[in-house]
Amino acid sequence: MLSNAEYVEQAYLFDLLRERIAEQTPMQELLKELQHELLVTTRLPMAIDFMLTELKHSGLMGRAMAQLSHYFTPFQTFLVQESEKESGRFSIGIALQILHADAQLRADLSGRLEDFEDAEQASLESGIPQPPPARRRGEPTTPDEILQRGRSGCFFFQFEAISRNRLGYDQGLLAMSGDPVYGDDWAKWLTGLRNQIGLVDLADLLFLASEEYRRRLLAEELDTEGKGPFLFGEREGRIALANRRKDPVYLFGAMQRHLGYPKVPRPIKVEEDRDTIPALLRRVERLESRIKLMEQEQRQEFDLTKFYQKPE
């Protein structure tokens, strides 16, 4: 994973692109303008230099991100490439909304890990144990717990983004399996999930990969050999068990309510009713006045003298 500063700058870049792309400005001009607003201590300005060169040759942003696989994740590249397809309904505006939220999620995870590392370093230098800064009650405090919760949050966020926007599970899960935020066990499980999704209920798959399932096996003195991997926590397993045979949307909503997992951004709807309805009313009034004049002319009741100007 990259440092916290890199993800913070990525989130800032994607957010500005989303705001300014609505003005129909070419992507090359936007990247060239925003390049000067980013921190030069990060590698994002250099990545933008390469992307500008590739945009001049191919005109595709996703192709440039694919060649920067050491900086951009496969999931980020997958979103941009899907938005650049002419046959798809997935627009670049929605992709940038998801990329912004995804970068914020990674920045939060990397920030927590760096806080823990800073606390350990301060403890070594001073000789006095210093706990990492507390954020909210009930949140993980050890690196392993932080990684487990962060990986689970990334999975639910990315999977919901794929399913809501109908981007295709096969290529989407393949891009997720190559994400550096996951470990080897996660990558292997995500690869196998490509063959099981659609055939087995998602809630069942999550429950069988949770600590809740392992706890129940141990409580019944059953062997856990060949089971797992147990990637999710006990709370995730209980929520998945409670949402069996239901729409996955309810499962995602329950995870967000009880565990604080991030929501997937929705398309921003522009309300045009405030301007459209008054304009239509004015046009109807003009049409009524014209029809009234035509009826008066047919009945030979039209008086043209009232339109004359009085002489000074």
Beta strands, then each sheet from edge to edge (+ up, - down):
end
